[in-house]
Amino acid sequence: MMPNDPSTLTISRHIKAPPALVWRAWSEPDHLAKWWIPAAIECQVVKLDLHPGGGFETRMRGGDGPFQPHGTGCFLDIVPQQRLAFTTVLAKGLHPFEPWLAITAIITLHPLHGQRLAPQRRPGRQA
């Protein structure tokens, strides 16, 4: 990946939770299913084999219909409570795969030692 690669998107977010809790949201199927797909669509985590070369698979459904394929991929790097990297262009065992959406994501968790998040204030509301 080149430093100025136009296909690279970097998103930073401060989450008011310790890295261990955020890690659980990514690494435990029941937790991942609650947020991976937007509300009103139900997510089913079929596979979450959390180690390099391990696969993942999610399915989704809207309403009472059957679950449909959503995402399949492979974990590239795992450092518990610190880093998780995956791609959808490889399946379990690092086998090439042609996804409907090709992405490679690197999730890095950093604690914010000594920092406080300011409460968000809106006019007419109490924080």
C-alpha positions, 0 to 999 in steps of 0.5 A, a space after each residue: 500500500 502506497 502512502 498516497 494511494 487513492 484507494 486507501 480510506 482511513 477512518 479514525 473514531 474515538 469510542 468511549 469504551 476500553 479496548 478490551 470491550 471494543 475487542 469483544 464487539 469484533 471478536 465474539 459472534 453474538 456481539 458482532 451480529 448486533 452491530 455489523 449490519 445496520 438495524 432493521 436487517 438481522 445479521 447472522 455470524 456463521 463463522 468467526 475463526 479468529 486467527 491468521 488464515 481463519 475465515 469469517 462468514 456473515 449472512 443477513 435478512 430483512 423481515 421474515 425472509 431467509 438469511 442471504 449471503 453477506 460477507 465472506 473473508 479471511 483474517 490476515 493478522 490478529 493481535 488480541 485487544 490491539 489489532 485485527 486485519 481481514 480481507 474479503 478477497 481471500 477465504 479461509 486458509 488464504 484461498 483466493 475468493 471473488 467477493 461482491 465487495 473487495 476490501 481489506 481492513 486493518 482495525 487498530 485499538 489504542 487506549 486514550 490514556 490521560 484523555 477525557 472525552 467531552 460530553 456532547 451538548 445540544 441546544 435544549 438538551 442536558 448532557 
